[in-house]
Amino acid sequence: MNRASDFDRIFYPESVAVVGASGEPGRPGYQFMRTLLEFGYRGRLYPINPEAPEEILGFKTYPSVRDVPDPVDFVFVTVPASAVPGVISDCVARGVAGVEIFTSGFREVGEDGRKLEEEIVRLAKGKLRVIGPNCFGVYCPRGGLTLLPGARLPSDSGDVAFISQSGGLALYFVWAASGCGLRFSKVVSYGNACDLNESDFLEYLGSDDETKVIAAYIEGVKEGSRFFRLARGLLGKKPVIVWKGGLTQTGGRAASSHTGSLAGERAVWQAFSRQTGAVLVDDFEELVDAVLFFRQCRRNIGRRVAVIGGGGAVGVAAGDVCERMGLVLPVAPAEMQQRLRALLPPVGTSIRNPFDIGAPVLPAQLFKRVLEVLLSWEEIDVVVIDRVYLYGLEGLNGVPDSGCEERLEVVLDLQQKTDKQFVVVTEELTTAADKIKVEVERRSAQQRLFNAGIAFAPSLTRATTALARVCWYQEKVR
Amino acid sequence: MNRASDFDRIFYPESVAVVGASGEPGRPGYQFMRTLLEFGYRGRLYPINPEAPEEILGFKTYPSVRDVPDPVDFVFVTVPASAVPGVISDCVARGVAGVEIFTSGFREVGEDGRKLEEEIVRLAKGKLRVIGPNCFGVYCPRGGLTLLPGARLPSDSGDVAFISQSGGLALYFVWAASGCGLRFSKVVSYGNACDLNESDFLEYLGSDDETKVIAAYIEGVKEGSRFFRLARGLLGKKPVIVWKGGLTQTGGRAASSHTGSLAGERAVWQAFSRQTGAVLVDDFEELVDAVLFFRQCRRNIGRRVAVIGGGGAVGVAAGDVCERMGLVLPVAPAEMQQRLRALLPPVGTSIRNPFDIGAPVLPAQLFKRVLEVLLSWEEIDVVVIDRVYLYGLEGLNGVPDSGCEERLEVVLDLQQKTDKQFVVVTEELTTAADKIKVEVERRSAQQRLFNAGIAFAPSLTRATTALARVCWYQEKVR
């Protein structure tokens, strides 16, 4: 059996069967069909249910996968746990490449479930690849597939892959990350990982041309040494970013009842990271930020940072947080200070690094000249911009001609002309219900920053945390 | 000279003079006048400028403070640094209570500036209180005062006070915190603190009836032992939350050029916190969250937390982060697990704590019954709700009847009936530009959570960080 071709039939299926399909709008078996159609799956589709009406949503129903007249590549299973082994036998008999089992109630609920799961593994072994059980399955825009509640996920493809033991998290991650501009090659929620596990997906994604960055939410690893070997093999090829859930006792307890996983020690994972170059993150926001920064940042950046802000506390905060993160702020050489002094007023500004331009509303042309001086500085790799207004100011203070658009264009434009990396802190500024206009402008600005190859995060701490991870990784590669 | 009455004349002035007022719309001296009027100052107002037209914005201009016919309580100074000593002499002669000096170019720029600042101190000593120089001054809605760029800050009062060496930060903080529902008694940007310093404000705010929570951004402390004594004296009366800028070498370098402050060692500040019960935070977001949590949380809560989420990864993440923060998740007793088991399906849920209700869209009545079981549990103080949809779902997945409003009402209602504390994680969900409707609903939900006395933050990490700080403080008090 050719593994690569199985994966292709799973991710880009010409035909899909939905076992447990239903004609009743409230039922999951109906939702699954509808979600797939709404999302835009264009292959052949076979609802399977011996008790369902002749047609569901216009597609002819079959009593079993065995009864489908044409080849079936990929099968979605939403029948109760006890009926799953029968479905697996049918799929094996029909020559199906893979199934995703949405149903829960296996290893994660105890002994009976564990036995049922082992039965599935036994039936499928060497004949059929299984994703799940207890999962949301596959989101692969190019293949027309989406997670069960994912009818409205972006239908365009991208270069980020995400594998997740949690289905809900897979969904949350796509929502959050696609909001930043990121798009996905493949997202797989693989739940209990009874057959295909994190190592299988890592291996596949490692050689998948669509995928440039690989992220993972993992509760327990099935084949530790294989996973280690694969991760190390990807160092310098594709960054692997791992959020490991269940590293504490309390988290581990939850992981056991969530996906039946044996969690693992923090120290073990830290050693794994050091030795493989896989990047560990600690929470959901760090995961989103890391993926965005790895996707956006140039390959040759180091830890030497210039910070520019419009107001002194930014400089102080940036100095503190950069030092905590292990980033380095070199002091500007005298010659450069002179050039900046010629541009900026002597009072209320600071020209050593962090650079305080005095006001967050510096005229765009002057802001540009200051940035050009910074970009000409050979001792730095990254310019972090914080609290210089690039959006939203009119909505906040009512002054219409505040120059945000012009300053934003300066940044977008300069990124195209430099080999240094811009990082912009895109603060939410306010969550006041009556100031939603500020947020609309912020989102539009973020989209444009994304398109220009600029990295951004909504706080200085988050931005520098993610940046430090990219630097750490690039040092590992070097 | 009666100190309290000086402060009253500063924060609630019956008359204000603006020295350096201008008739030209582009100039700061014009903006200051306009901002004050737009914000709604209703006392007597005197533009001061020997070269200005007879009237500015309808107010008669005087050449000097000495020439104002009526008593003047508070004076704003926006003239160049070298002219400030003369203004101070005028104010002393006129019996003014206080001045705020917006002008920069003093201690923070070097030796000449330091001398000028000392001259001001000498002239004012014992006769006139000085805020600044190098500051944005006072925002006190009840007194009709606002920060220079603060025309659109909320005009209603609240119970939070914030003192900040940085003016920009004072503004950012009011924007961010008022967006969450918080309102302010007094905000003071006090810059170089040549006269009135953090200790003076802490003393005043400690006995200010309007103020319930005191927050501070501090770069350098002028009177260390007094500040220590005051902070310790407030333990159990009003929480004091401090963001100390410049705790690293790089941050300290920036602080010196920002407000001419000598920063200080991290260890010293940690000892200060342990010994006084003042709460230290590390960045802007932590400051906002801490203030909100201290404002919202009930006084008797401890570290024992129940976490409820709609999806297993929430439980894993919550277990991990709570343990890291020093919060405790007791395991639900058998009897309680039975009651929950009777409510929730056996598969896809977890009833030990963290509580996984299986889906983030549990019907409201069922959600209510589950929460009631949790609230009846004597071993916990706090219920954290994460990834149960209380807003925004229709905008995300297009399913209109998703029950968010009903679930939100359940939470709002139950908070009024319990002595435990709800904490809700109000994730941003997506920042996609075309999904702004989700954000509109989120903001409205946050406002209602605020009004119901519920604490919230946009991530699990931020929520538990802030919660752990409240618990730490309440243990200090006990």
Boltz contact constraints between the chains, C-beta under 6 A:
constraints:
  - contact:
      token1: [A, 104]
      token2: [B, 347]
      max_distance: 6.0
  - contact:
      token1: [A, 104]
      token2: [B, 348]
      max_distance: 6.0
  - contact:
      token1: [A, 105]
      token2: [B, 347]
      max_distance: 6.0
  - contact:
      token1: [A, 109]
      token2: [B, 347]
      max_distance: 6.0
  - contact:
      token1: [A, 149]
      token2: [B, 397]
      max_distance: 6.0
  - contact:
      token1: [A, 152]
      token2: [B, 397]
      max_distance: 6.0
  - contact:
      token1: [A, 152]
      token2: [B, 398]
      max_distance: 6.0
  - contact:
      token1: [A, 166]
      token2: [B, 312]
      max_distance: 6.0
  - contact:
      token1: [A, 166]
      token2: [B, 313]
      max_distance: 6.0
  - contact:
      token1: [A, 168]
      token2: [B, 311]
      max_distance: 6.0
  - contact:
      token1: [A, 168]
      token2: [B, 313]
      max_distance: 6.0
  - contact:
      token1: [A, 169]
      token2: [B, 313]
      max_distance: 6.0
  - contact:
      token1: [A, 175]
      token2: [B, 429]
      max_distance: 6.0
  - contact:
      token1: [A, 175]
      token2: [B, 430]
      max_distance: 6.0
  - contact:
      token1: [A, 179]
      token2: [B, 430]
      max_distance: 6.0
  - contact:
      token1: [A, 179]
      token2: [B, 431]
      max_distance: 6.0
  - contact:
      token1: [A, 179]
      token2: [B, 432]
      max_distance: 6.0
  - contact:
      token1: [A, 245]
      token2: [B, 316]
      max_distance: 6.0
  - contact:
      token1: [A, 246]
      token2: [B, 316]
      max_distance: 6.0
  - contact:
      token1: [A, 247]
      token2: [B, 320]
      max_distance: 6.0
  - contact:
      token1: [A, 248]
      token2: [B, 320]
      max_distance: 6.0
  - contact:
      token1: [A, 248]
      token2: [B, 323]
      max_distance: 6.0
  - contact:
      token1: [A, 250]
      token2: [B, 319]
      max_distance: 6.0
  - contact:
      token1: [A, 250]
      token2: [B, 323]
      max_distance: 6.0
  - contact:
      token1: [A, 250]
      token2: [B, 329]
      max_distance: 6.0
  - contact:
      token1: [A, 251]
      token2: [B, 316]
      max_distance: 6.0
  - contact:
      token1: [A, 251]
      token2: [B, 319]
      max_distance: 6.0
  - contact:
      token1: [A, 251]
      token2: [B, 320]
      max_distance: 6.0
  - contact:
      token1: [A, 254]
      token2: [B, 315]
      max_distance: 6.0
  - contact:
      token1: [A, 254]
      token2: [B, 316]
      max_distance: 6.0
  - contact:
      token1: [A, 254]
      token2: [B, 319]
      max_distance: 6.0
  - contact:
      token1: [A, 254]
      token2: [B, 354]
      max_distance: 6.0
  - contact:
      token1: [A, 255]
      token2: [B, 316]
      max_distance: 6.0
  - contact:
      token1: [A, 257]
      token2: [B, 350]
      max_distance: 6.0
  - contact:
      token1: [A, 258]
      token2: [B, 312]
      max_distance: 6.0
  - contact:
      token1: [A, 258]
      token2: [B, 316]
      max_distance: 6.0
  - contact:
      token1: [A, 283]
      token2: [B, 461]
      max_distance: 6.0
  - contact:
      token1: [A, 285]
      token2: [B, 459]
      max_distance: 6.0
  - contact:
      token1: [A, 311]
      token2: [B, 168]
      max_distance: 6.0
  - contact:
      token1: [A, 312]
      token2: [B, 166]
      max_distance: 6.0
  - contact:
      token1: [A, 312]
      token2: [B, 258]
      max_distance: 6.0
  - contact:
      token1: [A, 313]
      token2: [B, 166]
      max_distance: 6.0
  - contact:
      token1: [A, 313]
      token2: [B, 168]
      max_distance: 6.0
  - contact:
      token1: [A, 313]
      token2: [B, 169]
      max_distance: 6.0
  - contact:
      token1: [A, 315]
      token2: [B, 254]
      max_distance: 6.0
  - contact:
      token1: [A, 316]
      token2: [B, 245]
      max_distance: 6.0
  - contact:
      token1: [A, 316]
      token2: [B, 246]
      max_distance: 6.0
  - contact:
      token1: [A, 316]
      token2: [B, 251]
      max_distance: 6.0
  - contact:
      token1: [A, 316]
      token2: [B, 254]
      max_distance: 6.0
  - contact:
      token1: [A, 316]
      token2: [B, 255]
      max_distance: 6.0
  - contact:
      token1: [A, 316]
      token2: [B, 258]
      max_distance: 6.0
  - contact:
      token1: [A, 319]
      token2: [B, 250]
      max_distance: 6.0
  - contact:
      token1: [A, 319]
      token2: [B, 251]
      max_distance: 6.0
  - contact:
      token1: [A, 319]
      token2: [B, 254]
      max_distance: 6.0
  - contact:
      token1: [A, 320]
      token2: [B, 247]
      max_distance: 6.0
  - contact:
      token1: [A, 320]
      token2: [B, 248]
      max_distance: 6.0
  - contact:
      token1: [A, 320]
      token2: [B, 251]
      max_distance: 6.0
  - contact:
      token1: [A, 323]
      token2: [B, 248]
      max_distance: 6.0
  - contact:
      token1: [A, 323]
      token2: [B, 250]
      max_distance: 6.0
  - contact:
      token1: [A, 329]
      token2: [B, 250]
      max_distance: 6.0
  - contact:
      token1: [A, 347]
      token2: [B, 104]
      max_distance: 6.0
  - contact:
      token1: [A, 347]
      token2: [B, 105]
      max_distance: 6.0
  - contact:
      token1: [A, 347]
      token2: [B, 109]
      max_distance: 6.0
  - contact:
      token1: [A, 348]
      token2: [B, 104]
      max_distance: 6.0
  - contact:
      token1: [A, 350]
      token2: [B, 257]
      max_distance: 6.0
  - contact:
      token1: [A, 354]
      token2: [B, 254]
      max_distance: 6.0
  - contact:
      token1: [A, 397]
      token2: [B, 149]
      max_distance: 6.0
  - contact:
      token1: [A, 397]
      token2: [B, 152]
      max_distance: 6.0
  - contact:
      token1: [A, 398]
      token2: [B, 152]
      max_distance: 6.0
  - contact:
      token1: [A, 429]
      token2: [B, 175]
      max_distance: 6.0
  - contact:
      token1: [A, 430]
      token2: [B, 175]
      max_distance: 6.0
  - contact:
      token1: [A, 430]
      token2: [B, 179]
      max_distance: 6.0
  - contact:
      token1: [A, 431]
      token2: [B, 179]
      max_distance: 6.0
  - contact:
      token1: [A, 431]
      token2: [B, 443]
      max_distance: 6.0
  - contact:
      token1: [A, 432]
      token2: [B, 179]
      max_distance: 6.0
  - contact:
      token1: [A, 433]
      token2: [B, 443]
      max_distance: 6.0
  - contact:
      token1: [A, 433]
      token2: [B, 444]
      max_distance: 6.0
  - contact:
      token1: [A, 433]
      token2: [B, 447]
      max_distance: 6.0
  - contact:
      token1: [A, 436]
      token2: [B, 440]
      max_distance: 6.0
  - contact:
      token1: [A, 439]
      token2: [B, 439]
      max_distance: 6.0
  - contact:
      token1: [A, 440]
      token2: [B, 436]
      max_distance: 6.0
  - contact:
      token1: [A, 443]
      token2: [B, 431]
      max_distance: 6.0
  - contact:
      token1: [A, 443]
      token2: [B, 433]
      max_distance: 6.0
  - contact:
      token1: [A, 444]
      token2: [B, 433]
      max_distance: 6.0
  - contact:
      token1: [A, 447]
      token2: [B, 433]
      max_distance: 6.0
  - contact:
      token1: [A, 459]
      token2: [B, 285]
      max_distance: 6.0
  - contact:
      token1: [A, 461]
      token2: [B, 283]
      max_distance: 6.0
